[in-house]
Each structure stands twice: as structure tokens, then as C-alpha cells.
Amino acid sequence: MNNIIVGIDCGLTGGISILINNRLPLVYRIPVKKIIVNKKNKNTYDMEKLVNIFKKYKDKKVSFFIEAQSVRQNEGSVSAMTIGKGYGQLLGVAYALDFDVIEVTPQTWKKHFPELITDEMIEIKGQMKELRLINKTLKDKSDKKENDKHIGKLGRQFKKNAKEQARALVSKKYPKMADKFKPVGSDGMAESLLIALYGRNCQGELV
């Protein structure tokens, strides 16, 4: 079993966590930089900074746990291409440095932390399921649109709650690092740390 565990939450607001034995985790935001595309500023991975984070572990035994990516419902093509490009870049760096790469689905690693699901979130999922069933019976386009709008609102609330739970859980596990996870936008780092913890606990079964 490798004693260096990396957890990756992909995306431009994602995070990188590195566990080395029993030390406090090293946690980073995914490094990004501005580029100009069609006269507009866009964010993209800062590959130089990304490589600098990982290259010090070259020739060491590293388990690299990365959240598997797939096309999401109602996701735009530009967003899907951006996520896919970043995912490929992260995999490329990991394979180039000869890390042991393990792709893990969100459903798999989240099952490892039942604390992430609250009663409120279970209720929201139930409401969304009911509304989707109702959607199949609606014939009026305006009714369908209104129903879809309600489903979308519930989905956003579920996602917000999930991010809050991730930040709260890692703050509880690492109280000395709690300030790092107070900002609303730190959920990508929090989830990367949970992925790393999942990896450390399960790598014997997966690698």
C-alpha cells in the first residue's frame, strides 16, 4: 500500500489533497489562469503550477484518486468540453509521473461518508423524484416548464447542501484546518480531501 495518497476533485473550482502518513493534509485549489478566447477572458488550468505540485513526488509510490467525469444531464457542450479537457490533463500528469491512477465515481466515494446526506437532502431527493413522475403525466408545455423549474430549484438546493456538508465534515475531521474550509467556494478542496480519505481507507481493495 502506498503511503502518499492524492485526492482530486476536478474542475476549475476543484481541489487537490495530498495525504502523507499521519501528517496534516496538504490541500490546494486547482491552479487556474486567465486566457483570452474570442476576445473574452476564460479560466483554464495552470499546467505549470499543477505540475509543480506533483513533480516532487516523482519516483515515489503514489496512489492518485481522481473523481471520474461523465456528461451530466442538462450540461452544455462548452462546459462538458472544459471539464473533459481538464480531466484529461490531470490524468496525463499523473500517468507521466508514474502514479497509480484510480478513477472513482462520486457515488462510490460519497457512500463511504454517510454523514454527507442529511434528512433534509433525503427529503429534497424524494420531492424531485415525485416531480419527475408528475412530469411524465403533464401535457401542457407551460406546466412542464414550471415543473422543470421547480425540479431545477430543488436540485440547486441539494447541491448547495451537499457542498456545505462536505466542508463541515472535513472541518470536523481536521479542526486545525477548519478556517480553510469556511469560505463558500472551498467545497472543491473539501471534496478532494474526502476523496483522498476514501482512497487511503480503500486503496488495499482497489489498487
FIKOLZA-1660 file (N, C-alpha, C; in steps of 0.1 Angstrom, whole numbers, plus 5000, padded with zeros to 4 digits):
% residues 207
   i   px   py   pz ch aa at
   1 5008 4988 5000  A  M  N
   1 5000 5000 5000  A  M CA
   1 5009 5012 5000  A  M  C
   2 5005 5022 4992  A  N  N
   2 5013 5034 4990  A  N CA
   2 5010 5044 5002  A  N  C
   3 5021 5051 5007  A  N  N
   3 5019 5060 5018  A  N CA
   3 5016 5074 5014  A  N  C
   4 5016 5077 5001  A  I  N
   4 5012 5090 4996  A  I CA
   4 4999 5089 4988  A  I  C
   5 4989 5095 4993  A  I  N
   5 4975 5094 4987  A  I CA
   5 4971 5108 4982  A  I  C
   6 4967 5109 4969  A  V  N
   6 4962 5121 4963  A  V CA
   6 4948 5120 4960  A  V  C
   7 4940 5130 4964  A  G  N
   7 4926 5131 4961  A  G CA
   7 4923 5143 4952  A  G  C
   8 4916 5141 4941  A  I  N
   8 4913 5151 4931  A  I CA
   8 4898 5153 4929  A  I  C
   9 4894 5166 4931  A  D  N
   9 4880 5170 4927  A  D CA
   9 4883 5179 4915  A  D  C
  10 4878 5174 4903  A  C  N
  10 4881 5181 4891  A  C CA
  10 4874 5194 4889  A  C  C
  11 4877 5201 4879  A  G  N
  11 4870 5213 4876  A  G CA
  11 4878 5226 4880  A  G  C
  12 4874 5237 4874  A  L  N
  12 4881 5249 4876  A  L CA
  12 4880 5255 4890  A  L  C
  13 4870 5250 4898  A  T  N
  13 4868 5253 4912  A  T CA
  13 4871 5241 4921  A  T  C
  14 4878 5231 4915  A  G  N
  14 4881 5219 4923  A  G CA
  14 4892 5220 4932  A  G  C
  15 4897 5209 4937  A  G  N
  15 4908 5209 4947  A  G CA
  15 4917 5197 4945  A  G  C
  16 4928 5198 4952  A  I  N
  16 4938 5187 4953  A  I CA
  16 4942 5185 4967  A  I  C
  17 4941 5173 4972  A  S  N
  17 4946 5170 4986  A  S CA
  17 4956 5159 4985  A  S  C
  18 4966 5160 4994  A  I  N
  18 4977 5150 4995  A  I CA
  18 4979 5146 5009  A  I  C
  19 4977 5133 5011  A  L  N
  19 4979 5127 5025  A  L CA
  19 4992 5119 5025  A  L  C
  20 5001 5123 5034  A  I  N
  20 5014 5116 5036  A  I CA
  20 5015 5111 5050  A  I  C
  21 5014 5098 5052  A  N  N
  21 5014 5091 5065  A  N CA
  21 5003 5098 5074  A  N  C
  22 5007 5102 5086  A  N  N
  22 4998 5108 5095  A  N CA
  22 4999 5123 5097  A  N  C
  23 5006 5129 5087  A  R  N
  23 5007 5144 5088  A  R CA
  23 4994 5151 5084  A  R  C
  24 4993 5164 5088  A  L  N
  24 4982 5171 5083  A  L CA
  24 4981 5171 5068  A  L  C
  25 4970 5170 5062  A  P  N
  25 4969 5170 5047  A  P CA
  25 4974 5183 5041  A  P  C
  26 4979 5182 5029  A  L  N
  26 4982 5193 5020  A  L CA
  26 4970 5195 5011  A  L  C
  27 4964 5207 5011  A  V  N
  27 4952 5209 5004  A  V CA
  27 4954 5222 4995  A  V  C
  28 4951 5221 4982  A  Y  N
  28 4952 5232 4973  A  Y CA
  28 4940 5234 4965  A  Y  C
  29 4937 5246 4961  A  R  N
  29 4928 5248 4950  A  R CA
  29 4934 5244 4937  A  R  C
  30 4926 5239 4927  A  I  N
  30 4931 5236 4914  A  I CA
  30 4937 5249 4909  A  I  C
  31 4950 5250 4905  A  P  N
  31 4955 5263 4900  A  P CA
  31 4950 5266 4886  A  P  C
  32 4945 5278 4885  A  V  N
  32 4940 5283 4872  A  V CA
  32 4946 5296 4868  A  V  C
  33 4945 5299 4855  A  K  N
  33 4950 5312 4850  A  K CA
  33 4940 5317 4839  A  K  C
  34 4941 5330 4836  A  K  N
  34 4933 5336 4826  A  K CA
  34 4939 5335 4812  A  K  C
  35 4930 5332 4803  A  I  N
  35 4935 5332 4789  A  I CA
  35 4924 5339 4781  A  I  C
  36 4927 5344 4769  A  I  N
  36 4917 5351 4761  A  I CA
  36 4913 5342 4749  A  I  C
  37 4900 5340 4749  A  V  N
  37 4894 5331 4738  A  V CA
  37 4883 5339 4732  A  V  C
  38 4884 5342 4719  A  N  N
  38 4874 5350 4712  A  N CA
  38 4872 5364 4719  A  N  C
  39 4883 5370 4723  A  K  N
  39 4883 5383 4729  A  K CA
  39 4877 5383 4743  A  K  C
  40 4875 5371 4749  A  K  N
  40 4869 5370 4762  A  K CA
  40 4879 5363 4772  A  K  C
  41 4879 5368 4784  A  N  N
  41 4887 5362 4794  A  N CA
  41 4881 5348 4799  A  N  C
  42 4889 5338 4798  A  K  N
  42 4884 5325 4803  A  K CA
  42 4895 5319 4812  A  K  C
  43 4890 5311 4822  A  N  N
  43 4899 5304 4831  A  N CA
  43 4902 5290 4825  A  N  C
  44 4915 5286 4827  A  T  N
  44 4919 5273 4823  A  T CA
  44 4929 5268 4833  A  T  C
  45 4932 5255 4833  A  Y  N
  45 4942 5250 4843  A  Y CA
  45 4956 5257 4841  A  Y  C
  46 4962 5260 4851  A  D  N
  46 4976 5265 4851  A  D CA
  46 4985 5253 4851  A  D  C
  47 4989 5247 4840  A  M  N
  47 4996 5235 4840  A  M CA
  47 5010 5235 4846  A  M  C
  48 5016 5247 4845  A  E  N
  48 5030 5248 4852  A  E CA
  48 5028 5247 4867  A  E  C
  49 5019 5253 4873  A  K  N
  49 5017 5252 4887  A  K CA
  49 5012 5239 4891  A  K  C
  50 5003 5233 4883  A  L  N
  50 4998 5219 4885  A  L CA
  50 5009 5209 4886  A  L  C
  51 5018 5210 4876  A  V  N
  51 5029 5201 4875  A  V CA
  51 5039 5203 4887  A  V  C
  52 5040 5215 4891  A  N  N
  52 5049 5218 4903  A  N CA
  52 5044 5212 4916  A  N  C
  53 5031 5211 4917  A  I  N
  53 5025 5205 4929  A  I CA
  53 5029 5190 4930  A  I  C
  54 5029 5183 4918  A  F  N
  54 5030 5169 4918  A  F CA
  54 5045 5164 4915  A  F  C
  55 5053 5172 4909  A  K  N
  55 5066 5166 4904  A  K CA
  55 5075 5162 4915  A  K  C
  56 5073 5168 4927  A  K  N
  56 5082 5164 4939  A  K CA
  56 5080 5150 4943  A  K  C
  57 5068 5144 4938  A  Y  N
  57 5065 5130 4942  A  Y CA
  57 5069 5120 4931  A  Y  C
  58 5076 5125 4921  A  K  N
  58 5080 5116 4910  A  K CA
  58 5090 5106 4916  A  K  C
  59 5088 5093 4912  A  D  N
  59 5096 5082 4917  A  D CA
  59 5093 5077 4931  A  D  C
  60 5082 5083 4936  A  K  N
  60 5076 5078 4949  A  K CA
  60 5064 5070 4946  A  K  C
  61 5060 5062 4956  A  K  N
  61 5048 5054 4954  A  K CA
  61 5036 5062 4958  A  K  C
  62 5028 5066 4948  A  V  N
  62 5017 5075 4949  A  V CA
  62 5004 5069 4944  A  V  C
  63 4993 5069 4952  A  S  N
  63 4980 5065 4947  A  S CA
  63 4972 5077 4944  A  S  C
  64 4968 5079 4932  A  F  N
  64 4962 5091 4927  A  F CA
  64 4947 5088 4924  A  F  C
  65 4938 5092 4934  A  F  N
  65 4924 5090 4933  A  F CA
  65 4917 5102 4927  A  F  C
  66 4911 5101 4915  A  I  N
  66 4905 5112 4908  A  I CA
  66 4890 5109 4906  A  I  C
  67 4882 5119 4908  A  E  N
  67 4868 5117 4906  A  E CA
  67 4865 5115 4891  A  E  C
  68 4859 5104 4888  A  A  N
  68 4856 5101 4874  A  A CA
  68 4845 5111 4869  A  A  C
  69 4847 5115 4856  A  Q  N
  69 4838 5125 4850  A  Q CA
  69 4830 5119 4839  A  Q  C
  70 4818 5124 4838  A  S  N
  70 4809 5119 4827  A  S CA
  70 4800 5131 4824  A  S  C
  71 4793 5130 4813  A  V  N
  71 4784 5141 4808  A  V CA
  71 4772 5141 4818  A  V  C
  72 4769 5153 4823  A  R  N
  72 4758 5155 4832  A  R CA
  72 4745 5160 4825  A  R  C
  73 4734 5156 4831  A  Q  N
  73 4721 5160 4825  A  Q CA
  73 4720 5175 4824  A  Q  C
  74 4716 5180 4813  A  N  N
  74 4714 5194 4810  A  N CA
  74 4727 5202 4810  A  N  C
  75 4738 5195 4809  A  E  N
  75 4751 5202 4809  A  E CA
  75 4754 5207 4794  A  E  C
  76 4758 5220 4793  A  G  N
  76 4762 5225 4780  A  G CA
  76 4774 5219 4774  A  G  C
  77 4775 5219 4761  A  S  N
  77 4787 5213 4754  A  S CA
  77 4800 5220 4758  A  S  C
  78 4800 5233 4759  A  V  N
  78 4812 5240 4763  A  V CA
  78 4817 5236 4777  A  V  C
  79 4808 5236 4786  A  S  N
  79 4811 5231 4800  A  S CA
  79 4816 5217 4800  A  S  C
  80 4810 5208 4792  A  A  N
  80 4814 5194 4792  A  A CA
  80 4828 5193 4786  A  A  C
  81 4831 5201 4775  A  M  N
  81 4844 5201 4769  A  M CA
  81 4855 5206 4779  A  M  C
  82 4852 5216 4786  A  T  N
  82 4861 5222 4796  A  T CA
  82 4865 5212 4807  A  T  C
  83 4854 5205 4812  A  I  N
  83 4857 5195 4822  A  I CA
  83 4865 5184 4817  A  I  C
  84 4861 5179 4805  A  G  N
  84 4868 5168 4798  A  G CA
  84 4883 5171 4796  A  G  C
  85 4885 5183 4791  A  K  N
  85 4899 5187 4789  A  K CA
  85 4907 5187 4802  A  K  C
  86 4902 5193 4812  A  G  N
  86 4909 5193 4825  A  G CA
  86 4911 5180 4831  A  G  C
  87 4901 5171 4829  A  Y  N
  87 4902 5157 4834  A  Y CA
  87 4914 5150 4827  A  Y  C
  88 4914 5152 4814  A  G  N
  88 4925 5146 4806  A  G CA
  88 4939 5151 4810  A  G  C
  89 4940 5164 4813  A  Q  N
  89 4952 5170 4817  A  Q CA
  89 4957 5164 4830  A  Q  C
  90 4948 5163 4839  A  L  N
  90 4952 5157 4853  A  L CA
  90 4956 5143 4851  A  L  C
  91 4949 5135 4843  A  L  N
  91 4953 5121 4841  A  L CA
  91 4966 5120 4834  A  L  C
  92 4969 5129 4825  A  G  N
  92 4981 5129 4818  A  G CA
  92 4993 5132 4827  A  G  C
  93 4992 5141 4836  A  V  N
  93 5002 5144 4845  A  V CA
  93 5005 5132 4854  A  V  C
  94 4994 5126 4859  A  A  N
  94 4995 5115 4869  A  A CA
  94 5002 5103 4862  A  A  C
  95 4998 5100 4850  A  Y  N
  95 5004 5089 4843  A  Y CA
  95 5019 5092 4839  A  Y  C
  96 5022 5104 4835  A  A  N
  96 5035 5108 4832  A  A CA
  96 5045 5107 4844  A  A  C
  97 5040 5109 4856  A  L  N
  97 5048 5108 4868  A  L CA
  97 5047 5094 4874  A  L  C
  98 5041 5085 4867  A  D  N
  98 5040 5070 4870  A  D CA
  98 5033 5068 4884  A  D  C
  99 5022 5076 4886  A  F  N
  99 5014 5074 4898  A  F CA
  99 5005 5062 4895  A  F  C
 100 5000 5056 4906  A  D  N
 100 4989 5046 4904  A  D CA
 100 4976 5053 4904  A  D  C
 101 4970 5053 4892  A  V  N
 101 4958 5061 4890  A  V CA
 101 4945 5053 4892  A  V  C
 102 4936 5058 4901  A  I  N
 102 4923 5051 4904  A  I CA
 102 4912 5061 4901  A  I  C
 103 4904 5058 4892  A  E  N
 103 4892 5067 4889  A  E CA
 103 4880 5062 4897  A  E  C
 104 4874 5071 4905  A  V  N
 104 4863 5067 4914  A  V CA
 104 4851 5076 4911  A  V  C
 105 4840 5070 4910  A  T  N
 105 4827 5078 4908  A  T CA
 105 4823 5085 4920  A  T  C
 106 4816 5096 4918  A  P  N
 106 4811 5104 4930  A  P CA
 106 4803 5095 4939  A  P  C
 107 4794 5087 4933  A  Q  N
 107 4785 5078 4941  A  Q CA
 107 4793 5069 4950  A  Q  C
 108 4805 5064 4945  A  T  N
 108 4813 5054 4952  A  T CA
 108 4819 5060 4964  A  T  C
 109 4826 5071 4962  A  W  N
 109 4833 5077 4974  A  W CA
 109 4824 5083 4984  A  W  C
 110 4813 5089 4979  A  K  N
 110 4803 5095 4988  A  K CA
 110 4796 5085 4997  A  K  C
 111 4794 5073 4993  A  K  N
 111 4788 5062 5001  A  K CA
 111 4797 5059 5013  A  K  C
 112 4810 5062 5012  A  H  N
 112 4819 5060 5023  A  H CA
 112 4817 5070 5035  A  H  C
 113 4809 5081 5032  A  F  N
 113 4807 5091 5042  A  F CA
 113 4792 5093 5044  A  F  C
 114 4785 5085 5051  A  P  N
 114 4771 5087 5053  A  P CA
 114 4767 5100 5059  A  P  C
 115 4776 5107 5066  A  E  N
 115 4774 5120 5072  A  E CA
 115 4771 5131 5061  A  E  C
 116 4774 5128 5049  A  L  N
 116 4772 5138 5038  A  L CA
 116 4757 5139 5035  A  L  C
 117 4749 5130 5038  A  I  N
 117 4735 5130 5035  A  I CA
 117 4727 5133 5047  A  I  C
 118 4720 5144 5047  A  T  N
 118 4711 5148 5058  A  T CA
 118 4697 5145 5055  A  T  C
 119 4688 5145 5066  A  D  N
 119 4674 5142 5064  A  D CA
 119 4668 5152 5054  A  D  C
 120 4672 5165 5054  A  E  N
 120 4667 5175 5045  A  E CA
 120 4670 5171 5031  A  E  C
 121 4683 5166 5028  A  M  N
 121 4687 5162 5015  A  M CA
 121 4679 5150 5010  A  M  C
 122 4676 5141 5019  A  I  N
 122 4668 5129 5015  A  I CA
 122 4654 5133 5011  A  I  C
 123 4648 5143 5019  A  E  N
 123 4635 5148 5016  A  E CA
 123 4635 5155 5002  A  E  C
 124 4646 5163 4999  A  I  N
 124 4647 5170 4986  A  I CA
 124 4647 5160 4975  A  I  C
 125 4655 5149 4977  A  K  N
 125 4655 5139 4966  A  K CA
 125 4642 5133 4964  A  K  C
 126 4635 5131 4975  A  G  N
 126 4621 5125 4973  A  G CA
 126 4612 5134 4966  A  G  C
 127 4613 5147 4969  A  Q  N
 127 4604 5157 4961  A  Q CA
 127 4608 5157 4947  A  Q  C
 128 4621 5156 4944  A  M  N
 128 4625 5157 4930  A  M CA
 128 4620 5144 4922  A  M  C
 129 4620 5133 4929  A  K  N
 129 4615 5121 4923  A  K CA
 129 4601 5121 4919  A  K  C
 130 4593 5127 4929  A  E  N
 130 4578 5128 4927  A  E CA
 130 4576 5138 4915  A  E  C
 131 4583 5149 4915  A  L  N
 131 4581 5159 4904  A  L CA
 131 4584 5153 4890  A  L  C
 132 4595 5144 4890  A  R  N
 132 4598 5138 4877  A  R CA
 132 4587 5129 4872  A  R  C
 133 4581 5122 4882  A  L  N
 133 4570 5113 4878  A  L CA
 133 4558 5121 4873  A  L  C
 134 4555 5132 4880  A  I  N
 134 4544 5141 4876  A  I CA
 134 4547 5146 4862  A  I  C
 135 4560 5149 4859  A  N  N
 135 4563 5155 4846  A  N CA
 135 4559 5146 4834  A  N  C
 136 4559 5133 4837  A  K  N
 136 4555 5123 4826  A  K CA
 136 4541 5124 4823  A  K  C
 137 4533 5129 4832  A  T  N
 137 4518 5130 4830  A  T CA
 137 4513 5143 4825  A  T  C
 138 4522 5153 4825  A  L  N
 138 4518 5166 4821  A  L CA
 138 4519 5167 4805  A  L  C
 139 4508 5174 4800  A  K  N
 139 4507 5176 4785  A  K CA
 139 4509 5190 4781  A  K  C
 140 4506 5199 4790  A  D  N
 140 4507 5213 4787  A  D CA
 140 4522 5218 4789  A  D  C
 141 4527 5224 4778  A  K  N
 141 4541 5228 4778  A  K CA
 141 4544 5238 4789  A  K  C
 142 4535 5247 4792  A  S  N
 142 4538 5257 4803  A  S CA
 142 4538 5250 4817  A  S  C
 143 4530 5240 4819  A  D  N
 143 4530 5232 4831  A  D CA
 143 4543 5224 4832  A  D  C
 144 4548 5218 4821  A  K  N
 144 4560 5211 4821  A  K CA
 144 4572 5220 4825  A  K  C
 145 4572 5232 4819  A  K  N
 145 4582 5242 4821  A  K CA
 145 4583 5246 4836  A  K  C
 146 4571 5249 4842  A  E  N
 146 4570 5252 4856  A  E CA
 146 4575 5241 4865  A  E  C
 147 4572 5229 4861  A  N  N
 147 4576 5217 4869  A  N CA
 147 4591 5215 4868  A  N  C
 148 4596 5217 4856  A  D  N
 148 4611 5216 4854  A  D CA
 148 4618 5227 4862  A  D  C
 149 4612 5238 4863  A  K  N
 149 4618 5250 4870  A  K CA
 149 4619 5246 4885  A  K  C
 150 4609 5240 4890  A  H  N
 150 4608 5236 4904  A  H CA
 150 4619 5225 4907  A  H  C
 151 4620 5215 4897  A  I  N
 151 4630 5205 4899  A  I CA
 151 4644 5211 4899  A  I  C
 152 4646 5220 4890  A  G  N
 152 4659 5227 4890  A  G CA
 152 4662 5234 4903  A  G  C
 153 4653 5241 4908  A  K  N
 153 4655 5248 4921  A  K CA
 153 4658 5238 4932  A  K  C
 154 4651 5227 4933  A  L  N
 154 4654 5217 4943  A  L CA
 154 4668 5211 4941  A  L  C
 155 4672 5209 4928  A  G  N
 155 4685 5204 4925  A  G CA
 155 4696 5213 4930  A  G  C
 156 4694 5226 4928  A  R  N
 156 4704 5235 4932  A  R CA
 156 4705 5236 4948  A  R  C
 157 4694 5234 4954  A  Q  N
 157 4694 5234 4969  A  Q CA
 157 4701 5221 4974  A  Q  C
 158 4698 5210 4967  A  F  N
 158 4705 5198 4971  A  F CA
 158 4720 5199 4970  A  F  C
 159 4724 5205 4958  A  K  N
 159 4739 5207 4956  A  K CA
 159 4745 5216 4966  A  K  C
 160 4738 5227 4969  A  K  N
 160 4743 5236 4980  A  K CA
 160 4745 5229 4993  A  K  C
 161 4735 5221 4997  A  N  N
 161 4736 5214 5009  A  N CA
 161 4747 5204 5010  A  N  C
 162 4749 5197 4998  A  A  N
 162 4760 5187 4997  A  A CA
 162 4773 5194 4999  A  A  C
 163 4775 5206 4993  A  K  N
 163 4788 5213 4995  A  K CA
 163 4790 5217 5009  A  K  C
 164 4779 5222 5015  A  E  N
 164 4780 5226 5029  A  E CA
 164 4784 5214 5038  A  E  C
 165 4778 5203 5036  A  Q  N
 165 4781 5191 5044  A  Q CA
 165 4796 5186 5042  A  Q  C
 166 4801 5187 5030  A  A  N
 166 4815 5183 5027  A  A CA
 166 4824 5192 5035  A  A  C
 167 4822 5205 5035  A  R  N
 167 4830 5215 5042  A  R CA
 167 4829 5212 5057  A  R  C
 168 4817 5210 5062  A  A  N
 168 4815 5207 5076  A  A CA
 168 4822 5194 5081  A  A  C
 169 4822 5184 5072  A  L  N
 169 4828 5171 5076  A  L CA
 169 4843 5172 5077  A  L  C
 170 4849 5178 5067  A  V  N
 170 4864 5179 5068  A  V CA
 170 4868 5188 5079  A  V  C
 171 4860 5198 5082  A  S  N
 171 4864 5207 5093  A  S CA
 171 4863 5200 5106  A  S  C
 172 4853 5190 5107  A  K  N
 172 4852 5182 5119  A  K CA
 172 4864 5172 5121  A  K  C
 173 4868 5167 5109  A  K  N
 173 4879 5157 5109  A  K CA
 173 4892 5164 5112  A  K  C
 174 4894 5176 5107  A  Y  N
 174 4906 5183 5108  A  Y CA
 174 4904 5197 5114  A  Y  C
 175 4900 5198 5127  A  P  N
 175 4897 5211 5133  A  P CA
 175 4907 5222 5131  A  P  C
 176 4920 5218 5131  A  K  N
 176 4931 5227 5129  A  K CA
 176 4931 5234 5116  A  K  C
 177 4924 5228 5106  A  M  N
 177 4923 5233 5092  A  M CA
 177 4909 5239 5089  A  M  C
 178 4901 5240 5100  A  A  N
 178 4887 5244 5097  A  A CA
 178 4886 5257 5090  A  A  C
 179 4894 5267 5093  A  D  N
 179 4894 5280 5087  A  D CA
 179 4895 5279 5071  A  D  C
 180 4903 5269 5067  A  K  N
 180 4905 5268 5053  A  K CA
 180 4892 5264 5045  A  K  C
 181 4883 5258 5052  A  F  N
 181 4870 5254 5046  A  F CA
 181 4858 5262 5049  A  F  C
 182 4860 5274 5056  A  K  N
 182 4849 5283 5059  A  K CA
 182 4844 5290 5046  A  K  C
 183 4852 5294 5037  A  P  N
 183 4847 5301 5025  A  P CA
 183 4838 5292 5017  A  P  C
 184 4827 5298 5012  A  V  N
 184 4817 5290 5004  A  V CA
 184 4824 5283 4992  A  V  C
 185 4834 5290 4986  A  G  N
 185 4840 5284 4974  A  G CA
 185 4850 5273 4977  A  G  C
 186 4851 5269 4989  A  S  N
 186 4862 5259 4993  A  S CA
 186 4857 5244 4992  A  S  C
 187 4845 5242 4987  A  D  N
 187 4839 5229 4987  A  D CA
 187 4847 5219 4978  A  D  C
 188 4853 5225 4967  A  G  N
 188 4861 5216 4958  A  G CA
 188 4873 5211 4966  A  G  C
 189 4880 5219 4974  A  M  N
 189 4891 5214 4982  A  M CA
 189 4886 5204 4993  A  M  C
 190 4874 5207 4999  A  A  N
 190 4868 5198 5009  A  A CA
 190 4866 5184 5003  A  A  C
 191 4860 5184 4991  A  E  N
 191 4857 5171 4984  A  E CA
 191 4869 5164 4980  A  E  C
 192 4880 5171 4976  A  S  N
 192 4892 5164 4972  A  S CA
 192 4898 5157 4985  A  S  C
 193 4897 5163 4996  A  L  N
 193 4902 5157 5009  A  L CA
 193 4894 5145 5012  A  L  C
 194 4881 5145 5010  A  L  N
 194 4873 5134 5013  A  L CA
 194 4876 5122 5003  A  L  C
 195 4879 5126 4991  A  I  N
 195 4883 5116 4981  A  I CA
 195 4896 5109 4985  A  I  C
 196 4905 5117 4990  A  A  N
 196 4918 5112 4995  A  A CA
 196 4916 5103 5007  A  A  C
 197 4908 5107 5016  A  L  N
 197 4905 5099 5028  A  L CA
 197 4898 5086 5024  A  L  C
 198 4889 5086 5014  A  Y  N
 198 4883 5074 5009  A  Y CA
 198 4894 5065 5003  A  Y  C
 199 4903 5071 4995  A  G  N
 199 4914 5064 4989  A  G CA
 199 4923 5057 4999  A  G  C
 200 4926 5064 5010  A  R  N
 200 4935 5058 5020  A  R CA
 200 4929 5047 5027  A  R  C
 201 4916 5048 5029  A  N  N
 201 4909 5037 5036  A  N CA
 201 4906 5025 5027  A  N  C
 202 4905 5027 5014  A  C  N
 202 4901 5017 5005  A  C CA
 202 4911 5012 4995  A  C  C
 203 4923 5018 4995  A  Q  N
 203 4933 5015 4985  A  Q CA
 203 4937 5001 4984  A  Q  C
 204 4937 4994 4996  A  G  N
 204 4941 4980 4996  A  G CA
 204 4931 4971 4988  A  G  C
 205 4919 4976 4987  A  E  N
 205 4909 4968 4979  A  E CA
 205 4909 4972 4964  A  E  C
 206 4914 4984 4961  A  L  N
 206 4913 4989 4948  A  L CA
 206 4925 4989 4939  A  L  C
 207 4937 4990 4946  A  V  N
 207 4949 4991 4938  A  V CA
 207 4954 4977 4934  A  V  C
% end
